[in-house]
């Protein structure tokens, strides 16, 4: 049985770091954020069509990894992130993205709290709006009725909280939890 977990939240909240750590912890696989590579190679200001292309790439990455036999799949973003991005920058989100988002299922969403120090990055745009975006994500998750957990803290504490949320959601017996040392990168 495939267990699919989406990691969502504002920019610079440690999504990629946590995604990699969880994939390592559970001997799983992770899907990178398609937007990072796409935007970093885009030689012009991105357009709505560019973000739609990013959504298509994210879907392709996810569908490709869903075929893997590995039971753990950690997604370093999903279409919810793209929906919120589209609505913020362009005022609306194309219906096809909303439809695709509605039919994609995840066993659990991990919502990253913006309590890490902002790390500047050429593709990040909103250093002063993290709390605003956090509230948008929180509202969307609550409205959709999906299972989710808030992840906060720094370093090993952040990773341990995420592992604990997954443990709780899947109701692992204590002896079934992987016995691995915690190690983390800041942010």
N, C-alpha and C positions, 0 to 999 in steps of 0.2 A: 504494500500500500504506500503510495507516494504521499509524503507530508510536505505541503507547500506553505511557506511562510513569507509574507511580504513585509518589507521594512520601509516605512514611509515617514515623512515629516519634512520640516523646513530644511533649507540648505545649511550645510556646515553643522550638522547634528550627529555626525558619526555613522551614517547609514552604511557606507561602504566598508568602513572598518569593522563594524559589528557584523555585517553580512559575511565577510571573510572569516571572522573569528568563529561565528556559529557554524559555518560550513566545516571548518577545521574541527571544532569541538565535537560535532555529531558525525564526522566523517562523511559529510554531505557535499553537495555541489552548490554553487552560487551563480547567479546571473548578474552581470554588471549592468550599470545604468547606461543605456544606449545613448542618451543625450550627451554624456561627457565626451565621448569620442567624436560624435557628430558635430557638436558645437565647437569643439576645439580645432576641428579641421575646416570649419566653415569660414570662408574668406570674406564674408559680408555680414551685416547684421541679419540675424535669423528672422524668418517670416513665419506666418501661420502654416504655410505649406511645409516648411522645414520641420516644425513641431509635429505635424501630421506624419511626416516621414520617420521621425524619431519614434512616434507611437507604433508605426508599422514594424520598425526594427525591433522595438521592445517586445512586441507580440511574437515575432519570429524567433527571437532569442528564447523566450519563455516556452513556446511550443516545441522548439528543438530540444530543450533540456527536459521537458516533461516526458520525453521518450526514453530517457535514461533509466536504467534499472536501479540507480541509487534511490533509496527511499526518502532522502532528505533533499529538499530544494529550497534555497533561500534566495529571494528576489530583492535585489538592491533597487527597488522602486517598482511601481506598477502603473496602470493607467489612471489610477486616482491622482497620482502625482502630476501626470500630464494634463488631466482634466483641470486641476486647480491652477496649473501654470497657464493653460490656454485661457481660462476665464479671467485670470489676473492681467495678463498681458494683452489679450485680444478682445476681451469682453464677453466671449462665449466659447463654447467647446462644440466641435462638430458632432452631430448626432451619431455618426458611426463609432466615434470613440466612446461616447456614453453607452451605446449598445454593447460594444465589445467589453467595456469595463463591467457592465452589469452581468454578463454571462461568464466572466472569469471568476473562479472561486479559489479561495485560500483558506487553509485551515486556521490561520491566525495572522493578524496584522500586529506588528510591533510599531507603535507610534513613538518616535524619538522626540524627547523633550529638548527644547533649545537651551540647555544649561551648560553647554560647552563653550569655550572661548571661540569666537568667530575666527576662522582661518581664511584669509584672503585667497582668492583663486580667480583666474581670468574669466571663468564661466559663471561665477556666482554673482548675483545681482542685488540681493536684498539684505544687507547686513543689519539694517535697522528695523526689519519687519518680521523677524523670526517669531515673536509671540503672536502676531497677527496671523501668520500662516499656520502656526501650531493650532490656534483656535479653529481655523478653517478645516484642518485635517480632523481634529477631534469631533467637530460637528458632523462632518461627512461620515465618519466611522459610526457615530452614534445613530445618525439618520438611517444608514444602510442596514443596521442590525447585525453586522458581522462581528465575529469575536476579535477582540483586540486587547492589547495591554500597553500601558505607558512604560517607556524605558527612560530612566534618568540616571544621574550620577556620572562619575568619571572612571576611566581605567577599568580595573578588574571588577569594581562594584557594578558598573554598567553591564558588563558581560555577564556577571553572576545573576543580575536581575533578569536579563533576557533568557538565560538558561533556565532560571527558576520559573519564568512565565511559560516557557515551552514545557517544562516538566509538569507544571500544574495543568496546563491545557490537555496534554496527552495522558495525564494521570499515570506517569511512570512509577513503578515501584522504586523505592530508594536504591535497591541493588541494580536496577536497570540503568541508572544514570551513569554516563561515562565518567570514569575516574581519570581526569586529566588536569594538569596544572593550568591555572589561568595565566594568560599573558595577553597584553593588550598594547595598542599604540594609542597615544593620546588623541582624542577627537575622533 
